[in-house]
């Protein structure tokens, strides 16, 4: 490849010695002002002279610019991705399979309760207290298992027809052991399903919710263990102290409405320090898991904290 400095010499040879002097410029201007009236085609030398003029000007301007050091890079680069991570959703993937959102973005609705195949949802009943299987985690660590709460005495596809004085299930095999999650036996239990220990959360079932003198705090034994809270369509709070204050408002101000459930497209997810997550269904100012509760104060405080 020839050097750039030889470009003028190469151009002179290619054009056969044509130059764009003052005399040539005047001839071009005169031809443009007084064209021949009967001629339909320009003389062959006019385009050549025009090209010579343009090329000479281009060489006079372009070659110094090419040799000069540019003030700014001709090509700018930027790493893929985004620099502003403050408002982006980042995910902390725990071993339990629940993705915890870590920013102030409004999370979409999601439910962690497992769905049934047709009849009742998959559950365990323990002397009138009912626990619904969670879709995550796929397996509960044996380190989280507490004392045994008994063995499944009855496996049934119609748990609503069974008594409340036994341990029963429509998902866990008869004879299987049911374990408390350490320190949370009235909130979470675990039992073996298809070779893995699965998590079950306390819920209402068949008109049965609270037992005896229980209140909301008894069915949600999570105080002092909360890492973050996620309310779909509202926000995520990752400061544990703020979450504990919000939970205190919930348990002290919520009023019990019924033993039923609600049809909702919002959920409150409470992520715990043991890697597990509990859930309440949300509709307007009501929350439901084990019974339905009304607590507008909680939602007002949560929205203020999320913003």
C-alpha positions in Angstrom: 0.0 0.0 0.0 1.4 3.5 -1.0 2.0 6.1 1.7 -0.4 8.9 2.2 2.3 11.5 1.6 2.5 10.4 -2.1 -1.1 11.2 -2.8 -0.4 14.6 -4.5 2.2 12.9 -6.8 -0.2 10.1 -7.7 -3.0 12.6 -8.4 -0.8 14.7 -10.7 0.2 11.6 -12.8 -3.5 10.5 -13.0 -4.7 13.9 -14.2 -2.0 14.3 -16.8 -0.6 17.6 -15.4 -3.9 19.4 -15.1 -3.9 22.1 -12.4 -6.6 24.3 -10.9 -5.0 27.7 -11.4 -6.6 31.2 -11.6 -6.8 31.1 -15.4 -8.7 27.8 -15.3 -11.0 29.1 -12.6 -11.9 32.1 -14.8 -12.6 29.9 -17.8 -14.9 27.7 -15.8 -16.8 30.7 -14.4 -17.1 32.3 -17.9 -18.5 29.0 -19.3 -21.0 28.9 -16.6 -22.3 32.5 -17.2 -22.3 32.4 -21.0 -23.2 28.9 -22.1 -23.2 28.0 -25.8 -26.9 28.4 -26.9 -27.1 25.5 -29.4 -24.9 22.9 -27.6 -26.7 20.2 -25.7 -23.7 18.5 -24.2 -20.8 20.1 -22.4 -17.4 19.7 -23.8 -15.5 16.8 -22.5 -12.8 18.9 -20.9 -15.3 20.9 -18.6 -16.0 18.0 -16.2 -12.3 17.2 -16.1 -11.5 20.8 -15.2 -14.2 20.9 -12.6 -12.9 17.7 -11.1 -9.4 19.1 -11.0 -10.6 22.2 -9.2 -12.5 20.2 -6.6 -9.7 17.7 -6.1 -7.1 20.4 -5.6 -9.3 22.1 -3.0 -9.9 18.8 -1.3 -6.2 18.0 -1.2 -5.4 21.4 0.2 -7.9 20.9 3.0 -8.0 17.2 3.6 -4.3 16.2 3.8 -3.4 18.6 6.6 -6.5 17.5 8.5 -5.5 13.8 8.0 -2.0 14.5 9.3 -3.2 16.6 12.2 -3.7 14.9 15.7 -7.5 14.9 16.4 -8.7 16.7 19.5 -11.3 14.0 20.2 -11.3 10.2 19.4 -13.0 9.4 16.2 -14.7 6.4 17.8 -16.1 6.5 21.3 -16.8 3.3 23.2 -19.0 2.4 26.2 -19.2 -0.8 28.1 -22.4 -2.8 27.7 -24.9 -2.4 30.5 -25.8 0.6 32.6 -23.9 2.8 35.0 -26.9 3.9 37.0 -27.5 0.9 39.2 -29.3 2.8 41.9 -32.7 2.6 40.3 -32.3 -0.8 38.7 -33.6 -4.0 40.2 -30.8 -6.3 41.3 -31.6 -9.8 42.6 -30.1 -11.6 45.5 -30.5 -15.3 44.6 -30.6 -17.3 47.8 -30.4 -21.0 48.0 -34.2 -21.2 48.6 -34.9 -20.2 45.1 -36.7 -16.9 45.9 -35.3 -13.9 44.0 -35.3 -11.0 46.5 -35.6 -7.6 44.8 -33.1 -5.0 46.1 -34.3 -1.6 44.9 -37.1 0.8 45.1 -38.7 -0.4 41.9 -42.3 -1.5 42.0 -42.3 -5.3 41.9 -44.8 -7.2 39.9 -47.3 -9.5 41.6 -46.2 -13.1 42.3 -47.5 -15.8 44.6 -45.3 -18.3 46.3 -48.1 -20.6 47.3 -48.3 -23.9 45.4 -51.4 -24.5 43.3 -53.6 -27.6 43.5 -54.2 -30.1 40.8 -58.0 -29.6 40.8 -59.5 -29.8 44.3 -57.9 -28.3 47.4 -54.4 -26.8 47.4 -51.6 -29.1 48.7 -51.7 -28.9 52.5 -51.0 -30.4 55.8 -53.5 -30.3 58.7 -52.3 -30.6 62.2 -55.1 -30.8 64.8 -57.1 -28.1 63.1 -54.2 -25.9 62.0 -53.6 -25.9 58.2 -50.4 -25.3 56.3 -50.2 -24.7 52.5 -47.2 -25.9 50.5 -45.0 -23.2 49.0 -43.7 -23.3 45.4 -40.3 -22.4 46.7 -37.9 -23.5 48.0 -37.5 -26.8 46.1 -35.9 -28.3 49.2 -35.7 -27.1 52.8 -32.3 -27.6 54.5 -32.3 -30.1 57.3 -30.5 -27.5 59.4 -33.8 -25.6 59.6 -35.9 -28.5 60.8 -37.0 -28.4 64.4 -38.9 -31.0 66.5 -41.3 -33.5 65.0 -45.0 -32.4 65.1 -46.2 -36.0 64.4 -46.7 -38.2 61.4 -49.4 -38.1 58.8 -52.1 -40.4 60.0 -54.5 -39.9 57.0 -53.8 -39.2 53.4 -56.9 -37.9 51.7 -57.9 -36.2 48.5 -60.8 -34.6 50.4 -59.2 -32.9 53.5 -62.3 -30.8 54.0 -64.2 -34.0 55.0 -61.6 -35.1 57.6 -61.6 -34.3 61.3 -59.5 -31.7 63.1 -58.0 -34.0 65.7 -55.4 -35.7 63.5 -52.4 -35.0 61.2 -53.6 -35.3 57.6 -52.4 -34.3 54.2 -53.4 -34.5 50.5 -49.8 -34.2 49.4 -47.6 -35.8 52.0 -47.6 -39.6 52.2 -49.2 -41.4 55.1 -46.7 -42.2 57.8 -44.3 -39.3 56.8 -42.9 -37.1 59.6 -43.9 -33.4 59.8 -41.3 -31.1 61.3 -41.5 -27.6 62.7 -39.2 -25.0 61.2 -37.1 -24.0 64.2 -38.9 -21.4 66.3 -41.7 -21.1 63.8 -44.0 -24.1 64.3 -47.2 -22.1 64.2 -46.1 -20.4 61.0 -44.0 -22.8 59.0 -43.6 -26.6 58.9 -41.8 -29.0 56.5 -42.4 -32.5 55.4 -41.0 -34.9 52.8 -42.6 -34.7 49.3 -41.0 -36.8 46.5 -37.8 -37.2 48.3 -37.3 -33.5 49.4 -38.4 -31.6 52.4 -41.0 -29.0 51.3 -42.1 -25.9 53.1 -45.7 -25.3 54.2 -47.1 -22.0 55.6 -50.0 -21.5 58.0 -53.2 -20.5 56.2 -57.0 -20.6 56.4 -58.8 -23.7 55.2 -62.5 -24.7 55.1 -63.5 -22.0 57.5 -60.8 -22.7 60.0 -58.2 -20.1 60.8 -57.3 -19.0 64.3 -57.3 -21.6 67.2 -58.2 -20.6 70.7 -56.7 -17.2 71.7 -54.3 -16.9 68.7 -53.8 -13.6 67.0 -51.9 -12.5 63.9 -48.5 -12.6 65.5 -49.1 -16.2 66.5 -49.7 -17.2 62.9 -46.7 -15.1 61.7 -43.8 -15.8 64.0 -41.3 -13.6 62.1 -40.6 -10.7 64.5 -36.9 -10.1 64.8 -36.1 -12.2 61.8 -37.1 -9.9 58.9 -34.5 -8.9 56.2 -36.8 -7.3 53.7 -40.4 -6.8 52.6 -41.8 -6.7 49.1 -45.3 -5.3 48.3 -46.3 -5.8 44.7 -47.2 -2.6 42.8 -45.9 -0.5 45.7 -42.2 -1.2 46.4 -39.4 -3.0 48.2 -37.9 -2.2 51.6 -34.5 -3.7 52.4 -33.8 -2.0 55.7 -34.5 -4.6 58.3 -35.2 -2.0 61.1 -37.8 -0.4 59.0 -39.3 -3.7 58.2 -39.5 -4.7 61.8 -41.3 -1.4 62.6 -43.8 -2.0 59.8 -44.4 -5.5 61.1 -45.0 -4.1 64.5 -47.6 -1.8 63.1 -49.2 -4.7 61.3 -49.5 -7.0 64.3 -50.6 -4.2 66.7 -53.1 -2.4 64.4 -54.6 -5.2 62.2 -58.2 -6.1 63.0 -59.5 -9.6 62.3 -62.3 -9.8 59.8 -63.0 -13.4 58.9 -61.6 -16.9 58.6 -61.8 -16.8 54.9 -59.4 -15.7 52.2 -59.4 -13.0 49.5 -59.0 -13.0 45.8 -56.0 -10.8 45.1 -53.5 -9.6 42.6 -51.1 -8.2 45.1 -48.9 -10.0 47.7 -46.8 -9.0 50.6 -43.6 -11.1 50.7 -41.6 -11.1 54.0 -38.1 -12.4 53.5 -36.4 -13.9 56.6 -32.9 -14.2 57.9 -33.0 -18.0 57.6 -33.5 -17.7 53.8 -37.2 -18.5 53.8 -40.1 -16.3 52.7 -43.7 -16.0 54.0 -46.6 -14.5 52.1 -49.8 -12.7 52.6 -52.4 -12.0 49.9 -53.3 -8.3 49.6 -56.5 -6.6 48.4 -57.0 -2.9 49.1 -56.2 -2.5 52.8 -56.7 -6.2 53.6 -54.2 -9.0 54.1 -54.9 -12.7 54.2 -53.0 -15.9 55.0 -54.4 -17.4 58.2 -57.6 -15.4 58.2 -58.3 -12.0 56.7 -57.1 -8.9 58.4 -57.7 -5.1 57.8 -54.8 -2.7 58.5 -54.8 0.6 56.5 -52.1 1.9 58.9 -49.7 -0.7 57.6 -50.2 0.2 54.0 -49.8 4.0 54.6 -46.5 3.5 56.5 -45.2 1.0 53.9 -45.9 3.4 51.0 -44.2 6.3 52.8 -41.2 4.1 53.6 -40.9 2.8 50.1 -40.9 6.3 48.6 
